[in-house]
Amino acid sequence: MPSFASLLRGINVSGHKKIPMAGLKTLYEELGFTKVKTYIQSGNVVFETDQQDVSLIRQLIESKIEATYGFDVTVLIRTADELRQVASTNPFETIEDVYVTFLAEEPSPEKWANLKSLDPGTERMELKNKELYLQFPDGYGKAKLSNPFVESKLKVRGTTRNWRTINEILRLL
């Protein structure tokens, strides 16, 4: 049975859109997903399903979250193979201070060119398909290329995870 990782955008941040991980695990099980595991409070869930249509899986999860918790959450789905590819494609020399913004779709070449033309100071970025690799030598807390900023420039929804979280999700898969 295929394995998937779902990355929820913007839950349990500063007390907003609160979803307990035990409740999230139950929600996925109610959708018929198996081997459901969560990792930390920011909405990382791995699971298995016979369903192959990633778009349908995303819609099912988003609809169930809205029906259960009463708010809209963007869910990004990656297969186990896609996540392994992300981990093996880091364009930077190191994993130090590396983050990945998982995008809902590939941004237009024009939007990417616009973002790339900006001066992010010491921050670095590389786009590979639907993933934006970021490096923040001064830390994510002071990042110019924050998730909301990237979304506003690319006009694509996304959610950002640090390198350690990506590898923990892979371990769970």
C-alpha positions as CSV (number, residue, x, y, z in Angstrom):
1,M,0.0,0.0,0.0
2,P,1.5,3.4,-0.9
3,S,2.7,5.7,1.8
4,F,2.1,9.5,1.9
5,A,3.1,12.5,4.0
6,S,0.6,15.3,4.5
7,L,1.9,18.7,5.6
8,L,-0.7,21.0,7.1
9,R,-0.2,24.7,6.7
10,G,-0.7,27.1,9.6
11,I,-2.1,24.9,12.3
12,N,-1.2,25.2,16.0
13,V,0.7,28.5,15.4
14,S,0.4,31.1,18.2
15,G,-2.8,29.5,19.4
16,H,-4.6,29.7,16.0
17,K,-6.3,26.8,14.2
18,K,-5.7,24.4,17.0
19,I,-5.8,20.7,16.2
20,P,-4.6,18.2,18.7
21,M,-2.4,15.5,17.1
22,A,-4.5,12.7,18.6
23,G,-7.6,14.2,17.0
24,L,-5.8,14.6,13.7
25,K,-4.7,10.9,13.8
26,T,-8.3,9.9,14.5
27,L,-9.6,12.1,11.7
28,Y,-7.2,10.4,9.2
29,E,-8.3,6.9,10.5
30,E,-11.9,7.9,10.0
31,L,-11.1,8.6,6.4
32,G,-9.9,5.0,6.0
33,F,-6.2,5.7,6.0
34,T,-3.9,3.2,7.8
35,K,-0.6,3.2,9.7
36,V,-1.3,6.9,10.6
37,K,1.5,8.6,12.6
38,T,1.9,12.3,13.5
39,Y,5.1,14.2,14.1
40,I,5.2,17.3,16.3
41,Q,2.3,19.8,16.7
42,S,2.7,21.6,13.3
43,G,0.7,19.1,11.3
44,N,2.9,16.4,9.8
45,V,1.0,13.2,9.2
46,V,2.2,10.0,7.5
47,F,-0.2,7.3,6.4
48,E,-1.0,4.6,3.9
49,T,-3.9,4.3,1.5
50,D,-4.9,2.5,-1.6
51,Q,-6.1,5.7,-3.1
52,Q,-3.7,6.9,-5.7
53,D,-5.3,10.3,-6.6
54,V,-3.3,12.8,-4.5
55,S,-5.7,15.6,-5.4
56,L,-8.6,13.5,-4.0
57,I,-6.7,12.6,-0.9
58,R,-6.0,16.3,-0.2
59,Q,-9.6,17.3,-0.8
60,L,-10.8,14.5,1.6
61,I,-8.5,15.7,4.4
62,E,-9.2,19.4,3.9
63,S,-13.0,18.8,3.9
64,K,-12.9,16.5,7.0
65,I,-10.8,19.1,8.9
66,E,-13.2,21.9,8.0
67,A,-16.2,19.7,9.0
68,T,-14.6,18.6,12.2
69,Y,-12.8,21.8,13.4
70,G,-14.7,24.6,11.5
71,F,-11.8,26.2,9.7
72,D,-10.0,25.9,6.4
73,V,-6.5,24.3,6.3
74,T,-4.3,23.9,3.2
75,V,-2.9,20.3,3.1
76,L,0.1,19.5,0.9
77,I,0.6,15.8,0.0
78,R,3.8,14.2,-1.0
79,T,4.4,10.5,-1.8
80,A,7.2,8.7,0.1
81,D,9.2,8.7,-3.1
82,E,8.7,12.4,-3.6
83,L,9.8,13.2,-0.1
84,R,12.9,11.0,-0.5
85,Q,13.7,12.9,-3.7
86,V,13.4,16.2,-1.7
87,A,15.9,14.9,0.9
88,S,18.4,13.8,-1.7
89,T,18.2,17.0,-3.8
90,N,19.4,19.6,-1.3
91,P,21.2,22.1,-3.6
92,F,23.3,23.6,-0.8
93,E,26.7,22.3,0.4
94,T,25.3,21.7,3.9
95,I,22.1,20.9,5.7
96,E,22.8,23.7,8.2
97,D,19.9,26.1,8.4
98,V,18.1,24.5,5.4
99,Y,14.3,24.6,5.1
100,V,12.0,23.5,2.3
101,T,8.8,25.3,1.4
102,F,6.5,22.6,-0.1
103,L,4.3,24.3,-2.7
104,A,0.9,23.3,-3.8
105,E,2.0,23.6,-7.5
106,E,4.9,24.8,-9.5
107,P,5.0,28.6,-9.6
108,S,4.9,30.4,-13.0
109,P,8.3,31.2,-14.5
110,E,7.5,34.9,-14.3
111,K,6.6,34.7,-10.5
112,W,9.8,32.7,-9.8
113,A,11.9,35.1,-11.8
114,N,10.4,38.0,-9.8
115,L,11.2,36.3,-6.4
116,K,14.7,35.3,-7.5
117,S,15.4,38.9,-8.6
118,L,14.9,40.2,-5.0
119,D,17.9,40.7,-2.7
120,P,17.4,38.3,0.3
121,G,20.6,39.4,1.9
122,T,22.5,36.3,3.2
123,E,19.5,34.0,2.6
124,R,19.7,31.6,-0.4
125,M,16.9,29.9,-2.4
126,E,16.6,27.3,-5.1
127,L,13.5,26.1,-6.8
128,K,13.2,22.4,-7.7
129,N,9.8,21.5,-9.1
130,K,7.2,22.2,-6.3
131,E,9.8,22.6,-3.6
132,L,11.7,25.8,-2.7
133,Y,14.9,25.1,-0.9
134,L,15.9,27.9,1.5
135,Q,19.0,28.5,3.6
136,F,18.8,31.0,6.5
137,P,22.3,31.6,8.0
138,D,20.7,34.1,10.5
139,G,17.9,31.7,11.5
140,Y,14.3,31.3,10.3
141,G,13.0,33.7,12.9
142,K,14.6,36.7,11.1
143,A,14.0,35.4,7.6
144,K,13.0,37.7,4.8
145,L,11.9,34.7,2.7
146,S,9.3,33.6,5.2
147,N,6.4,31.4,4.2
148,P,3.9,34.3,3.9
149,F,6.3,36.4,1.9
150,V,7.1,33.5,-0.5
151,E,3.4,32.8,-1.0
152,S,2.7,36.4,-1.7
153,K,5.4,36.6,-4.4
154,L,4.8,33.2,-6.0
155,K,1.0,33.3,-5.7
156,V,1.1,29.7,-4.6
157,R,0.2,28.2,-1.3
158,G,2.9,26.5,0.6
159,T,4.2,25.3,4.0
160,T,7.7,25.3,5.2
161,R,9.6,22.6,7.2
162,N,13.1,22.5,8.5
163,W,15.6,19.8,7.4
164,R,15.3,17.9,10.7
165,T,11.5,17.7,10.4
166,I,11.8,16.4,6.8
167,N,14.1,13.6,7.9
168,E,11.9,12.7,10.8
169,I,8.9,12.4,8.5
170,L,11.0,10.2,6.2
171,R,11.9,8.0,9.2
172,L,8.2,7.6,10.0
173,L,7.4,6.6,6.4
